[in-house]
Amino acid sequence: VTVVEALSRLLPLPSVDEDCSKILQREMKKRKIEFMVNKTVDRVEDHKKKLRVTLGPSPFLDKPSIRDKEPLVREVDKVLVCIGREPNTNGIGLEDLGVKRDEKGWILADEGMHTNISGVYAIGDVLGPSKVMLAHIASSEGMVAAENAMGEKRTINYDVAPGAIFTTPEIANVGLTEEQAKSRGYGVRSDSVLFRNLGKAQVLGEIEGQAKIISDMETGKILGVHLVGAHATDLIAEATLALQMGCTVKALAETIHPHPTLAEVMMETSFKAVGKSLHG
Ligand SMILES: Cc1cc2nc3c(=O)[nH]c(=O)nc-3n(C[C@H](O)[C@H](O)[C@H](O)COP(=O)(O)OP(=O)(O)OC[C@H]3O[C@@H](n4cnc5c(N)ncnc54)[C@H](O)[C@@H]3O)c2cc1C
């Protein structure tokens, strides 16, 4: 398997911590998966019983070197294209109603899911990548829209919207990355603990990965949590509650966690963030 990525790292999403991308790439490499970053597929041709794929430099490269520009050819059995989503909002009467969309056609809605037209709500993927295109977010937005349509005043908080990526190892995140927190003016603290320090990870034989907590240096408030490792997509629920409740690293560290569990990684990382590192 060869993964071709136009940007400079795997999962180059603003919400995904760079360390998570690196650890995923390292673990996938161990499984003999090859990576071509800063490259795009220029051409796919039938060649005998195979497909001949020609790779060129990424259009996102500022100044491609001569080496970057050299075409690379791979012969493969199958090609799986998994990029690109576009809105399907033409011809369903939005123009007649005057519902505002952006230049690409994604519907514009506020955090109460109201469009610019009273009584018309929009939720889910149709809001586009400036919001969060995930199933559980669409579902929560749907509940907010339904309650507001019945006269409530609910809003959705995208700052505590968890993301889950079902790779091996899994990746999950909630809240801000270090860069995002800095750009919002926080004095940022970042603490990480490796899964290999957990008894449960050793028992499971799944020791790859780490937890990272981004916190506000001044108040200790948790601003973001980034997990890569076994069951990360389940573990992120605790972090999401912590962010939703405005929890500090001290409060999370002092929360008793059952042993031996993977969830202890949250407690261990929080202890580190208050300068009382236990096992990692
Ligand atoms: C390959 C893939 C993997 C994914 N994995 C995950 C994941 O692991 N976790 C996660 O949270 N999210 C995942 N997502 C994203 C998730 O599927 C979407 O965020 C979610 O389905 C959005 O829900 P939605 O209701 O907005 O849109 P959709 O689920 O797309 O529903 C829209 C529906 O409207 C219908 N429709 C379109 N036009 C009309 C029309 N004119 N009239 C009537 N009906 C119409 C469509 O047929 C469709 O059934 C994944 C997406 C993809 C593509």
The ligand as an SDF file (V2000), in Angstrom:
LIG
                    3D

 53 58  0  0  0  0  0  0  0  0999 V2000
  -15.9620    7.5830    3.7490 C   0  0  0  0  0  0  0  0  0  0  0  0
  -16.5030    8.3950    4.8920 C   0  0  0  0  0  0  0  0  0  0  0  0
  -16.2180    7.9900    6.1820 C   0  0  0  0  0  0  0  0  0  0  0  0
  -16.7090    8.7300    7.2560 C   0  0  0  0  0  0  0  0  0  0  0  0
  -16.4210    8.3200    8.5320 N   0  0  0  0  0  0  0  0  0  0  0  0
  -16.9120    8.9980    9.5720 C   0  0  0  0  0  0  0  0  0  0  0  0
  -16.6740    8.5660   10.8990 C   0  0  0  0  0  0  0  0  0  0  0  0
  -15.9960    7.5750   11.1480 O   0  0  0  0  0  0  0  0  0  0  0  0
  -17.1930    9.2850   11.9140 N   0  0  0  0  0  0  0  0  0  0  0  0
  -17.9460   10.3960   11.6890 C   0  0  0  0  0  0  0  0  0  0  0  0
  -18.3930   11.0210   12.6500 O   0  0  0  0  0  0  0  0  0  0  0  0
  -18.2100   10.8330   10.4320 N   0  0  0  0  0  0  0  0  0  0  0  0
  -17.7140   10.1650    9.3810 C   0  0  0  0  0  0  0  0  0  0  0  0
  -17.9750   10.6030    8.1040 N   0  0  0  0  0  0  0  0  0  0  0  0
  -18.7490   11.8270    7.9250 C   0  0  0  0  0  0  0  0  0  0  0  0
  -20.2400   11.5670    8.1060 C   0  0  0  0  0  0  0  0  0  0  0  0
  -20.6450   10.5200    7.2450 O   0  0  0  0  0  0  0  0  0  0  0  0
  -21.0180   12.8340    7.7860 C   0  0  0  0  0  0  0  0  0  0  0  0
  -20.5030   13.9110    8.5340 O   0  0  0  0  0  0  0  0  0  0  0  0
  -22.4850   12.6940    8.1160 C   0  0  0  0  0  0  0  0  0  0  0  0
  -23.0490   11.6350    7.3930 O   0  0  0  0  0  0  0  0  0  0  0  0
  -23.2210   14.0020    7.7920 C   0  0  0  0  0  0  0  0  0  0  0  0
  -24.5730   13.8250    7.9890 O   0  0  0  0  0  0  0  0  0  0  0  0
  -25.6140   14.6810    7.1320 P   0  0  0  0  0  0  0  0  0  0  0  0
  -26.9600   14.2750    7.6240 O   0  0  0  0  0  0  0  0  0  0  0  0
  -25.2350   16.1090    7.1700 O   0  0  0  0  0  0  0  0  0  0  0  0
  -25.3970   14.2350    5.6230 O   0  0  0  0  0  0  0  0  0  0  0  0
  -25.5980   12.8180    4.9440 P   0  0  0  0  0  0  0  0  0  0  0  0
  -25.3540   11.6980    5.8960 O   0  0  0  0  0  0  0  0  0  0  0  0
  -24.8230   12.8790    3.6810 O   0  0  0  0  0  0  0  0  0  0  0  0
  -27.1640   12.8040    4.6340 O   0  0  0  0  0  0  0  0  0  0  0  0
  -27.7060   13.6250    3.6470 C   0  0  0  0  0  0  0  0  0  0  0  0
  -28.8330   12.8270    3.0150 C   0  0  0  0  0  0  0  0  0  0  0  0
  -29.5820   13.6900    2.1930 O   0  0  0  0  0  0  0  0  0  0  0  0
  -29.9050   13.0090    0.9980 C   0  0  0  0  0  0  0  0  0  0  0  0
  -30.1970   14.0290   -0.0160 N   0  0  0  0  0  0  0  0  0  0  0  0
  -29.3280   14.7520   -0.7590 C   0  0  0  0  0  0  0  0  0  0  0  0
  -30.0150   15.5950   -1.5800 N   0  0  0  0  0  0  0  0  0  0  0  0
  -31.3300   15.4190   -1.3180 C   0  0  0  0  0  0  0  0  0  0  0  0
  -32.5250   15.9800   -1.8430 C   0  0  0  0  0  0  0  0  0  0  0  0
  -32.5000   16.9190   -2.7830 N   0  0  0  0  0  0  0  0  0  0  0  0
  -33.7040   15.5470   -1.3430 N   0  0  0  0  0  0  0  0  0  0  0  0
  -33.7410   14.5930   -0.3810 C   0  0  0  0  0  0  0  0  0  0  0  0
  -32.6480   14.0260    0.1250 N   0  0  0  0  0  0  0  0  0  0  0  0
  -31.4500   14.4290   -0.3200 C   0  0  0  0  0  0  0  0  0  0  0  0
  -28.6770   12.1720    0.7160 C   0  0  0  0  0  0  0  0  0  0  0  0
  -28.9760   11.1040   -0.1420 O   0  0  0  0  0  0  0  0  0  0  0  0
  -28.3270   11.6920    2.1170 C   0  0  0  0  0  0  0  0  0  0  0  0
  -28.9850   10.5030    2.4700 O   0  0  0  0  0  0  0  0  0  0  0  0
  -17.4940    9.8810    7.0220 C   0  0  0  0  0  0  0  0  0  0  0  0
  -17.7720   10.2850    5.7050 C   0  0  0  0  0  0  0  0  0  0  0  0
  -17.2800    9.5540    4.6580 C   0  0  0  0  0  0  0  0  0  0  0  0
  -17.6090    9.9930    3.2550 C   0  0  0  0  0  0  0  0  0  0  0  0
  1  2  1  0
  2  3  1  0
  2 52  2  0
  3  4  2  0
  4  5  1  0
  4 50  1  0
  5  6  2  0
  6  7  1  0
  6 13  1  0
  7  8  2  0
  7  9  1  0
  9 10  1  0
 10 11  2  0
 10 12  1  0
 12 13  2  0
 13 14  1  0
 14 15  1  0
 14 50  1  0
 15 16  1  0
 16 17  1  0
 16 18  1  0
 18 19  1  0
 18 20  1  0
 20 21  1  0
 20 22  1  0
 22 23  1  0
 23 24  1  0
 24 25  2  0
 24 26  1  0
 24 27  1  0
 27 28  1  0
 28 29  2  0
 28 30  1  0
 28 31  1  0
 31 32  1  0
 32 33  1  0
 33 34  1  0
 33 48  1  0
 34 35  1  0
 35 36  1  0
 35 46  1  0
 36 37  1  0
 36 45  1  0
 37 38  2  0
 38 39  1  0
 39 40  1  0
 39 45  2  0
 40 41  1  0
 40 42  2  0
 42 43  1  0
 43 44  2  0
 44 45  1  0
 46 47  1  0
 46 48  1  0
 48 49  1  0
 50 51  2  0
 51 52  1  0
 52 53  1  0
M  END
$$$$
